[in-house]
Amino acid sequence: MSEVDPLLGELDSVDPSKVAIQVSPEELRGLEEHFATPLAEPLSLLLDSEIALAEALSAFGEVRLPSPSYVMAMRWAKEKGKDLVALDPNEEDYTNLFLKHMGYLALVRRARAERALKKSPPVTSSSEELVCVWNDKLHADRRSSSLLEERRRLAVEKLTEMCEEEKGKKPIFAIVDFEHWNAISSGIRDSQ
């Protein structure tokens, strides 16, 4: 859990009013229900592609799902009475986005990309590079890529709104997956 101690140190130092995590509201409720207490039983159902990614990442060290950063940030926020915010759309909205952006051929291409990644994970020199290459290959299709861009755009929009609401007050703390960080942070900079 090498990322947890620095994360908790940052949370204590920044003391944000809100902690935003890159999950859907339903996923956030599930995290709270199953992982909110230190004694919570680890229960995690994974897709085949998530298992394959976790196995590939294990070459760089221990892998825990859900992300220890998400779990510990959630616990920290609950202990300190801070608001927790889900950055991803809820399941219904995501379903509508998926139907808008993905067609049958795009779905077939994505399934083939998942199979190829599971069969032969990319060879990289770091876990950060691996998740970025994995993400790029998974979303190589134009329609899958547009769905991913829309998900990121919505996260930027939500974070920007939160910052406007909190202007002059306490900061916001956002935790996003590494492969989305550059797009989301540059989207926030561009919106200012």
N, C-alpha and C positions, 0 to 999 in steps of 0.2 A: 504494500500500500504506500509506495514511495510518494505518490502525488497527494496523499491525504494530509500529511502534516503541514506542508506548505499551504495547501488550500485552507485548512483551519486557521493557520496563522494569518493569512490574507483576510479571511472573513472577520476575525477578531480585530485586525488592524483597521479595516475599512468600515466595519459596523454598518452594513447597508440596511436600508429600510425594507428592501425586497430582495429575494433570491430567485432568479429566473433560471429554470433548468430546461434544456432542450428535449422535452418529452411532451406528449399530449396530456390534456387534463385527466383522461382516464388512466394513463400510465402513471401520472403523479399520484393519483388516488391509490393505485396498486402498490406503488413504492411506499406510500405512507402506511398502508394496511399491512404489508408484509415485511417492511424493513425499517419502520420508524423507531423501533427500540433496539438497543444493543443485543437483546436476547431473541430477537425475531428469527424465525426459522428461514433459512435461505430457500426460496421457492422461485424457480425461474424456468418458464417454458420458452424454449428457443426454436427459431426456424433453422432449417438445415444450413442456410447460408451464414447465419449468426454463429452456429457451432463451428463451421469451417473457418470463419474469420478468427474466432477465438483460438482455434488450434494453430492457425498460422501465426497469430500474435504471440503465442506461448513460446516461440523461438526466442523472443526478446525478454521473457520473464513471466512471472505469474500473471494470469488473466482471471479477473473476477467479474461476473455478470450478475446483477447490474453493476454498472461502474461504481467503484467505491467512492469516487468523487461526488456522484449524484446522491448516493445514500448518505454520506457524511454531511454534505451541504444541507440536505433535507433535515437531518437530525439536528444540525446546528441551528437552522432557522426555527424549528419547532421549539427547541430548548430556549432560544432567545426571544420567542414571540414575534418573529419576523414573518412577513407575508411570503408565501411560496407561490410562484407563478410558472405555469407551463407555457413554453414558447411555441410548441407545435400546435397545429389545429386539432380540434376534437375529432373523434372518429367519423362522425357524420360529415363534417366539412372536408376532412381528408379524403373520404370516399368520393365526394363530389369532385374534388380536385383530381383524384386519380382517374375518374371516369372522363373528365374534361381533357386531360393530357395524354392518357394512355389508350391506345387502341390494341386490337388483337395482335397485330404484328409486333408492336412495341413490347407487349407482354411476352410474346414468344422469344424475342431477342433478349429480353432481360432474364428470362428463365434459362436460356442458353448461356448467357454470361455468368449467371450464378453457378451453373453446372461446371463451366470451364474453370471458374475460380476455385470451386471446391476440389476439382480434380487436380489442378495445377496452380497452387497459390503463387503470386508474384514473388520473385526473389528480390529482396530489398535489404538495405543496410540498417534500417531503423524501424521501429514500430510506427512512428509518425509517417514515414514514407510509405509503409505498407498500407495503412488505412487510406491514404490519399490515392495511391495507385489502385487499390481495391475499389474505392468509390468511383474513380474515373472509369474503370472497366465495367463496373456494374451499371453505370449511367451513360455509357457511350452512345446509346441510341438517342437521337434528337428529342423524341417525345419523353423518354425517361429523364433526360437532362432538363427538359423544360419543367417537369414536375418537381425535380430537385430544386431548381432555381426559384420556383414559386414557394416552396416550403421555406427556403432561406429568406426570400423577400418578406414573407409573413412574419418571420422571426424578427427581422430588422424593423418592420413596421411596429410590432408590439413593443420592442425594446425602445424605439424612438418615442412612442407614446408614453411609456413608463417614465422615461427621462424628462419629458415635458411636464408630466404630472408632478414629478419630484424636484423640478428645477428650484435651486436655492435651498433645498432641504437636504436629506440624506442621499447618499449614492445608491445605485442599483448594482447588484452583483449578478452577472450572468455566467452560466456554465454551459458551454456548447461542445459538441464533439470536435476533435481536432480537425477533421477533414472539412468542417464547415466554417471554421474560425475565420480564415482569410476573407471569404465571401461575406460573412455576416459583419465582421468589423469594418471592412471597406464600405459596405452598404450603409452602415451607421455614419461613417465619416462623410460619405457623399450626401446624406440626407440633411446634414447640418449646414 
